[in-house]
């Protein structure tokens, strides 16, 4: 029996170390595929499946919700503030220059905000060209998309 306990304890220590690395990489904004590759390399694993990654992520979230609810909320607020700032700046730059890369950056910031708030990524189709109108369409999610640029500006608090 002592060997089984020892083995279980070792397994739990390795799992906690792996989850710590996953949490660190998530905080830095790495994508899941990048995290899987980095964990495999760091722990010298033959495989590290997306299912195991999701289990690790759920364990991290559960721990954060139980042990550190205030820290989690503080981190969430900081991240939301960062992405909101990026969104506003990208829109300002887009309005000044007409460069579609700024609009794409604004959309990406909105997607990150949705993800942080627990709203699954909305399917956003963006068609932007100097000769074409900008069209944004969302998958039915209970949200009603804005019907005009003026409405978007009003909702976002952007001066005309």
Backbone as CSV, one residue per row, in Angstrom:
resi,resn,N_x,N_y,N_z,CA_x,CA_y,CA_z,C_x,C_y,C_z
1,UNK,0.792,-1.201,0.000,0.000,0.000,0.000,0.837,1.270,0.000
2,UNK,1.956,1.306,0.697,2.722,2.552,0.678,3.114,2.985,-0.729
3,UNK,3.370,2.024,-1.610,3.736,2.389,-2.985,2.569,3.033,-3.726
4,UNK,1.357,2.525,-3.502,0.188,3.102,-4.160,-0.045,4.530,-3.685
5,UNK,0.095,4.755,-2.396,-0.062,6.105,-1.857,1.001,7.028,-2.425
6,UNK,2.217,6.524,-2.475,3.334,7.295,-3.010,3.080,7.625,-4.477
7,UNK,2.620,6.639,-5.225,2.342,6.825,-6.643,1.207,7.829,-6.847
8,UNK,0.158,7.718,-6.033,-0.962,8.647,-6.117,-0.507,10.058,-5.765
9,UNK,0.306,10.172,-4.730,0.811,11.479,-4.321,1.683,12.088,-5.420
10,UNK,2.530,11.279,-6.036,3.362,11.756,-7.142,2.491,12.225,-8.301
11,UNK,1.488,11.433,-8.621,0.583,11.771,-9.711,-0.112,13.109,-9.440
12,UNK,-0.581,13.304,-8.214,-1.253,14.552,-7.851,-0.299,15.737,-7.921
13,UNK,0.953,15.543,-7.512,1.940,16.618,-7.581,2.225,17.007,-9.025
14,UNK,2.359,16.017,-9.889,2.601,16.279,-11.310,1.397,16.988,-11.919
15,UNK,0.201,16.541,-11.552,-1.015,17.151,-12.072,-1.114,18.612,-11.632
16,UNK,-0.806,18.897,-10.364,-0.842,20.274,-9.862,0.203,21.134,-10.569
17,UNK,1.394,20.589,-10.786,2.443,21.329,-11.491,2.002,21.626,-12.920
18,UNK,1.391,20.646,-13.572,0.914,20.832,-14.940,-0.186,21.894,-14.975
19,UNK,-1.107,21.837,-14.031,-2.189,22.821,-13.978,-1.654,24.216,-13.709
20,UNK,-0.604,24.300,-12.914,0.024,25.594,-12.645,0.607,26.194,-13.926
21,UNK,1.245,25.348,-14.723,1.811,25.799,-15.999,0.688,26.211,-16.951
22,UNK,-0.377,25.423,-17.003,-1.515,25.749,-17.864,-2.113,27.092,-17.451
23,UNK,-2.285,27.308,-16.154,-2.841,28.570,-15.671,-1.954,29.747,-16.065
24,UNK,-0.653,29.578,-15.912,0.300,30.637,-16.278,0.196,30.964,-17.772
25,UNK,0.123,29.939,-18.603,0.044,30.152,-20.049,-1.296,30.766,-20.453
26,UNK,-2.369,30.371,-19.769,-3.674,30.970,-20.045,-3.668,32.458,-19.704
27,UNK,-3.067,32.792,-18.572,-3.001,34.194,-18.144,-2.213,35.039,-19.143
28,UNK,-1.263,34.418,-19.813,-0.461,35.136,-20.802,-1.164,35.221,-22.152
29,UNK,-2.313,34.556,-22.270,-3.113,34.661,-23.480,-2.771,33.684,-24.584
30,UNK,-2.079,32.600,-24.249,-1.744,31.603,-25.267,-2.982,30.829,-25.694
31,UNK,-2.983,30.367,-26.915,-4.083,29.562,-27.439,-3.953,28.126,-26.938
32,UNK,-5.051,27.403,-27.021,-5.071,26.025,-26.515,-4.034,25.146,-27.199
33,UNK,-3.921,25.270,-28.508,-2.948,24.432,-29.224,-1.522,24.760,-28.781
34,UNK,-1.256,26.032,-28.542,0.069,26.437,-28.058,0.318,25.877,-26.661
35,UNK,-0.696,25.948,-25.823,-0.571,25.437,-24.456,-0.302,23.942,-24.476
36,UNK,-1.038,23.212,-25.318,-0.840,21.763,-25.396,0.602,21.442,-25.792
37,UNK,1.119,22.157,-26.771,2.484,21.908,-27.231,3.498,22.255,-26.143
38,UNK,3.320,23.389,-25.485,4.261,23.818,-24.447,4.270,22.870,-23.252
39,UNK,3.082,22.391,-22.867,2.990,21.447,-21.745,3.678,20.134,-22.106
40,UNK,3.440,19.656,-23.327,4.105,18.424,-23.767,5.622,18.581,-23.708
41,UNK,6.115,19.721,-24.174,7.558,19.939,-24.165,8.102,20.101,-22.751
42,UNK,7.416,20.885,-21.930,7.911,21.171,-20.583,7.939,19.936,-19.695
43,UNK,6.932,19.068,-19.845,6.848,17.877,-19.004,7.330,16.625,-19.721
44,UNK,7.855,16.807,-20.916,8.406,15.695,-21.702,7.374,14.582,-21.862
45,UNK,6.169,14.976,-22.293,5.073,14.026,-22.462,4.982,13.582,-23.914
46,UNK,4.624,12.335,-24.115,4.415,11.830,-25.477,3.143,12.434,-26.058
47,UNK,2.096,12.536,-25.217,0.835,13.134,-25.643,0.259,13.987,-24.523
48,UNK,-0.534,14.939,-24.917,-1.293,15.772,-23.975,-2.538,16.188,-24.755
49,UNK,-3.634,15.496,-24.501,-4.834,15.663,-25.320,-5.593,16.934,-24.963
50,UNK,-6.453,17.322,-25.880,-7.298,18.491,-25.641,-8.289,18.208,-24.508
51,UNK,-8.662,16.954,-24.340,-9.563,16.574,-23.244,-8.866,16.796,-21.898
52,UNK,-7.608,16.375,-21.812,-6.842,16.580,-20.575,-6.647,18.068,-20.314
53,UNK,-6.385,18.828,-21.374,-6.242,20.273,-21.223,-7.530,20.877,-20.682
54,UNK,-8.665,20.469,-21.227,-9.947,20.996,-20.748,-10.191,20.615,-19.292
55,UNK,-9.829,19.404,-18.917,-9.970,18.994,-17.506,-9.092,19.857,-16.616
56,UNK,-7.864,20.108,-17.063,-6.966,20.975,-16.296,-7.542,22.382,-16.179
57,UNK,-8.091,22.899,-17.281,-8.671,24.241,-17.262,-9.861,24.310,-16.309
58,UNK,-10.709,23.285,-16.324,-11.860,23.260,-15.416,-11.394,23.178,-13.959
59,UNK,-10.365,22.394,-13.701,-9.829,22.293,-12.343,-9.276,23.639,-11.880
60,UNK,-8.615,24.341,-12.779,-8.066,25.666,-12.455,-9.196,26.629,-12.126
61,UNK,-10.224,26.649,-12.954,-11.357,27.544,-12.728,-12.057,27.203,-11.417
62,UNK,-12.257,25.914,-11.161,-12.894,25.503,-9.908,-12.084,25.966,-8.702
63,UNK,-10.763,25.784,-8.776,-9.901,26.215,-7.679,-9.967,27.722,-7.489
64,UNK,-9.929,28.448,-8.596,-9.999,29.900,-8.501,-11.321,30.359,-7.901
65,UNK,-12.395,29.699,-8.284,-13.713,30.077,-7.755,-13.857,29.741,-6.281
66,UNK,-13.219,28.665,-5.828,-13.323,28.262,-4.425,-12.356,29.034,-3.537
67,UNK,-11.090,29.022,-3.922,-10.035,29.531,-3.059,-9.836,31.034,-3.189
68,UNK,-9.912,31.523,-4.408,-9.579,32.929,-4.628,-10.657,33.672,-5.413
69,UNK,-11.871,33.752,-4.907,-12.910,34.434,-5.687,-12.613,35.913,-5.904
70,UNK,-12.044,36.571,-4.918,-11.732,37.997,-5.068,-10.634,38.222,-6.091
71,UNK,-9.620,37.359,-6.088,-8.542,37.481,-7.065,-9.048,37.214,-8.467
72,UNK,-9.938,36.256,-8.601,-10.501,35.939,-9.909,-11.289,37.125,-10.440
73,UNK,-12.112,37.705,-9.600,-12.905,38.860,-10.019,-12.002,40.041,-10.361
74,UNK,-10.959,40.239,-9.562,-10.022,41.320,-9.829,-9.317,41.098,-11.165
75,UNK,-8.859,39.870,-11.416,-8.193,39.559,-12.685,-9.155,39.762,-13.856
76,UNK,-10.397,39.308,-13.688,-11.394,39.457,-14.737,-11.624,40.936,-15.050
77,UNK,-11.745,41.755,-14.033,-11.953,43.183,-14.238,-10.769,43.836,-14.932
78,UNK,-9.567,43.432,-14.572,-8.372,43.967,-15.219,-8.365,43.603,-16.695
79,UNK,-8.639,42.334,-16.985,-8.648,41.883,-18.381,-9.751,42.574,-19.179
80,UNK,-10.933,42.706,-18.587,-12.022,43.395,-19.277,-11.648,44.849,-19.561
81,UNK,-10.995,45.484,-18.608,-10.541,46.861,-18.816,-9.536,46.962,-19.948
82,UNK,-8.601,46.026,-19.996,-7.594,46.027,-21.066,-8.241,45.869,-22.437
83,UNK,-9.123,44.886,-22.568,-9.733,44.639,-23.866,-10.701,45.747,-24.267
84,UNK,-11.374,46.345,-23.297,-12.244,47.476,-23.604,-11.418,48.652,-24.115
85,UNK,-10.290,48.899,-23.468,-9.378,49.960,-23.914,-8.892,49.683,-25.330
86,UNK,-8.458,48.439,-25.590,-7.992,48.072,-26.930,-9.097,48.236,-27.971
87,UNK,-10.300,47.850,-27.612,-11.436,47.974,-28.521,-11.669,49.438,-28.892
88,UNK,-11.714,50.303,-27.891,-11.971,51.723,-28.150,-10.859,52.347,-28.985
89,UNK,-9.614,52.031,-28.651,-8.484,52.585,-29.408,-8.483,52.087,-30.850
90,UNK,-8.792,50.805,-31.040,-8.827,50.255,-32.399,-9.920,50.929,-33.224
91,UNK,-11.081,51.164,-32.609,-12.155,51.843,-33.329,-11.770,53.283,-33.671
92,UNK,-11.132,53.965,-32.724,-10.677,55.332,-32.994,-9.709,55.359,-34.170
93,UNK,-8.748,54.446,-34.160,-7.773,54.387,-35.243,-8.438,54.036,-36.571
94,UNK,-9.418,53.150,-36.526,-10.118,52.764,-37.736,-10.873,53.958,-38.323
95,UNK,-11.543,54.716,-37.443,-12.294,55.874,-37.911,-11.372,56.929,-38.518
96,UNK,-10.182,57.102,-37.944,-9.248,58.106,-38.435,-8.586,57.681,-39.747
97,UNK,-8.285,56.390,-39.885,-7.493,55.962,-41.034,-8.282,55.188,-42.091
98,UNK,-9.380,54.533,-41.738,-10.106,53.691,-42.677,-9.447,52.365,-42.914
99,UNK,-8.313,52.065,-42.246,-7.603,50.790,-42.426,-8.415,49.667,-41.792
100,UNK,-8.710,48.627,-42.570,-9.560,47.547,-42.067,-8.880,46.701,-40.999
101,UNK,-7.555,46.763,-40.877,-6.855,46.016,-39.826,-7.268,46.503,-38.434
102,UNK,-7.524,47.812,-38.308,-7.959,48.348,-37.020,-9.350,47.824,-36.661
103,UNK,-10.225,47.719,-37.669,-11.562,47.193,-37.420,-11.482,45.725,-37.007
104,UNK,-10.602,44.975,-37.667,-10.409,43.566,-37.310,-9.893,43.451,-35.871
105,UNK,-9.015,44.358,-35.461,-8.512,44.351,-34.082,-9.639,44.648,-33.092
106,UNK,-10.539,45.544,-33.463,-11.682,45.859,-32.596,-12.580,44.638,-32.432
107,UNK,-12.832,43.937,-33.525,-13.658,42.725,-33.472,-12.991,41.672,-32.597
108,UNK,-11.678,41.520,-32.736,-10.949,40.533,-31.934,-11.050,40.881,-30.445
109,UNK,-10.947,42.173,-30.115,-11.077,42.599,-28.717,-12.475,42.273,-28.197
110,UNK,-13.496,42.489,-29.015,-14.864,42.147,-28.606,-15.021,40.653,-28.376
111,UNK,-14.388,39.862,-29.221,-14.451,38.407,-29.044,-13.813,38.007,-27.720
112,UNK,-12.691,38.656,-27.368,-12.035,38.351,-26.093,-12.926,38.759,-24.916
113,UNK,-13.585,39.902,-25.037,-14.491,40.353,-23.980,-15.630,39.348,-23.817
114,UNK,-16.213,38.909,-24.943,-17.278,37.899,-24.885,-16.802,36.642,-24.185
115,UNK,-15.593,36.217,-24.520,-15.040,35.001,-23.932,-14.843,35.165,-22.419
116,UNK,-14.341,36.317,-21.998,-14.137,36.558,-20.568,-15.458,36.594,-19.810
117,UNK,-16.484,37.106,-20.456,-17.787,37.201,-19.805,-18.567,35.891,-19.845
118,UNK,-17.989,34.882,-20.514,-18.647,33.590,-20.572,-19.625,33.463,-21.717
119,UNK,-19.660,34.454,-22.576,-20.498,34.380,-23.768,-19.667,33.686,-24.827
120,UNK,-20.181,32.634,-25.362,-19.417,31.943,-26.384,-19.224,32.870,-27.559
121,UNK,-18.152,32.637,-28.252,-17.805,33.495,-29.375,-18.948,33.527,-30.366
122,UNK,-19.382,34.713,-30.667,-20.417,34.871,-31.666,-19.790,34.733,-33.040
123,UNK,-20.523,34.172,-33.947,-20.035,34.056,-35.309,-20.196,35.414,-35.963
124,UNK,-19.095,36.085,-36.226,-19.141,37.429,-36.773,-18.582,37.398,-38.179
125,UNK,-19.395,37.813,-39.130,-18.941,37.939,-40.504,-18.738,39.417,-40.784
126,UNK,-17.544,39.770,-41.149,-17.244,41.166,-41.398,-16.826,41.317,-42.846
127,UNK,-17.491,42.197,-43.551,-17.089,42.524,-44.910,-16.761,44.005,-44.900
128,UNK,-15.510,44.340,-45.066,-15.116,45.745,-45.050,-14.248,46.011,-46.271
129,UNK,-14.667,46.959,-47.035,-13.917,47.350,-48.206,-14.190,48.836,-48.389
130,UNK,-13.316,49.502,-49.076,-13.514,50.937,-49.249,-14.727,51.230,-50.129
131,UNK,-15.124,50.262,-50.932,-16.261,50.469,-51.821,-17.528,49.808,-51.296
132,UNK,-17.405,48.935,-50.304,-18.563,48.188,-49.814,-18.957,48.676,-48.429
133,UNK,-20.206,48.459,-48.097,-20.665,48.744,-46.740,-20.075,47.716,-45.801
134,UNK,-20.039,48.054,-44.542,-19.586,47.106,-43.529,-20.804,46.340,-43.062
135,UNK,-20.704,45.035,-43.115,-21.815,44.188,-42.719,-21.367,43.311,-41.560
136,UNK,-22.145,43.310,-40.510,-21.857,42.461,-39.366,-23.099,41.624,-39.117
137,UNK,-22.937,40.309,-39.077,-24.083,39.453,-38.795,-23.707,38.490,-37.688
138,UNK,-24.640,38.260,-36.797,-24.414,37.391,-35.646,-25.288,36.158,-35.745
139,UNK,-24.814,35.071,-35.160,-25.630,33.884,-35.006,-26.691,34.206,-33.970
140,UNK,-27.863,33.637,-34.119,-28.948,33.902,-33.176,-28.502,33.498,-31.782
141,UNK,-28.424,34.484,-30.903,-27.965,34.218,-29.546,-28.802,34.945,-28.512
142,UNK,-29.910,35.512,-28.957,-30.730,36.274,-28.037,-30.385,37.751,-28.067
143,UNK,-29.267,38.085,-28.696,-28.862,39.471,-28.824,-29.365,40.008,-30.153
144,UNK,-29.766,41.247,-30.162,-30.227,41.866,-31.400,-29.094,42.741,-31.927
145,UNK,-28.635,42.496,-33.155,-27.562,43.320,-33.689,-28.049,44.737,-33.990
146,UNK,-27.137,45.662,-33.942,-27.469,47.043,-34.254,-27.863,47.136,-35.723
147,UNK,-28.748,48.088,-36.026,-29.234,48.211,-37.396,-28.539,49.310,-38.174
148,UNK,-27.753,50.139,-37.479,-27.068,51.214,-38.194,-25.782,51.581,-37.468
149,UNK,-24.927,52.280,-38.189,-23.673,52.745,-37.588,-23.958,53.729,-36.462
150,UNK,-24.979,54.568,-36.643,-25.344,55.538,-35.613,-25.750,54.831,-34.317
151,UNK,-26.485,53.725,-34.452,-26.897,52.959,-33.281,-25.694,52.349,-32.566
152,UNK,-24.744,51.858,-33.352,-23.520,51.295,-32.769,-22.769,52.382,-32.003
153,UNK,-22.624,53.533,-32.618,-21.933,54.649,-31.951,-22.638,55.023,-30.648
154,UNK,-23.967,55.055,-30.676,-24.726,55.397,-29.478,-24.529,54.347,-28.388
155,UNK,-24.607,53.074,-28.756,-24.447,51.990,-27.784,-23.056,51.970,-27.184
156,UNK,-22.049,52.293,-28.000,-20.662,52.246,-27.547,-20.205,53.567,-26.929
157,UNK,-21.042,54.584,-26.977,-20.677,55.866,-26.397,-19.606,56.595,-27.196
158,UNK,-19.628,56.407,-28.511,-18.635,57.044,-29.379,-19.250,58.303,-29.960
159,UNK,-18.522,59.407,-29.815,-19.006,60.677,-30.354,-18.959,60.655,-31.875
160,UNK,-19.932,61.325,-32.480,-19.956,61.357,-33.951,-19.074,62.420,-34.504
